[in-house]
């Protein structure tokens, strides 16, 4: 509805003159807005908007609605003191842990020949020729001394092992006539002509079945 610009009364649509005062109505006159008192709720809203403008502006960024709806994942807690302490304890445990003690190495044992009169003679890397001169005094019958060859057998050490041999060696010209045996427990091993034989603790060397020498390690 259009109002008259002179008297303010309502005029008919598309009227050229006001019916009340007769004033000419120019085409294109804008419609006057009704003078309506503002609603109390609108006034309250207006006052609230003014109050908002007076309040300090929060410059913090507004979270996206999708992000604000979903609960924020908690930041992983990292206790540096606990971690460092644990690392320190682990390091201390490793460093403080005593390495297993290796059993002390036993010194190599020495091989000895024990003669019938309990005389002990150590064997050495030098080859030792044993014969009639060394053993005749242990014979019950001195007449049998010729049954023991002048160079009857050879004993020696090589590394940490000990050997007996009856044959051609650095100090023995030939094998004995009446042979040499190695007695080990219930076994009887012929030494003569069979090269070197390793000696073991408690072995016995039987010389021509007349004299026995015992080998021991200690």
Long-range contacts (C-beta under 8 A, 24 or more apart in sequence): 1-31, 2-29, 2-31, 2-32, 3-31, 3-32, 5-29, 8-32, 108-160, 109-217, 109-218, 110-217, 110-218, 111-157, 111-162, 111-199, 111-215, 111-216, 111-217, 112-215, 112-216, 112-217, 112-218, 113-155, 113-205, 113-213, 113-214, 113-215, 114-213, 114-214, 114-215, 114-216, 115-213, 116-211, 116-212, 116-213, 123-155, 123-156, 123-157, 123-162, 124-156, 124-157, 125-156, 125-157, 125-158, 126-156, 127-154, 127-155, 127-156, 127-169, 127-170, 127-171, 128-154, 128-155, 128-156, 128-171, 129-153, 129-154, 129-169, 129-171, 129-172, 130-154, 130-155, 130-207, 130-213, 135-207, 135-210, 135-211, 138-211, 139-210, 139-211, 144-210, 147-177, 147-178, 147-208, 147-210, 148-176, 148-178, 148-207, 148-208, 148-210, 148-211, 149-176, 149-177, 149-178, 149-208, 151-176, 152-176, 152-180, 152-207, 152-208, 153-180, 153-191, 153-205, 153-207, 155-199, 155-205, 161-198, 161-199, 162-198, 162-199, 162-215, 162-217, 163-196, 163-197, 163-198, 163-199, 164-191, 164-196, 164-197, 164-199, 164-205, 164-215, 165-191, 165-195, 165-196, 165-197, 166-191, 166-192, 166-193, 167-192, 167-193, 167-194, 167-195, 176-208, 177-208, 178-208, 178-209, 178-210, 179-208, 180-205, 180-206, 180-207, 180-208, 181-205, 181-206, 181-209, 182-206, 183-212
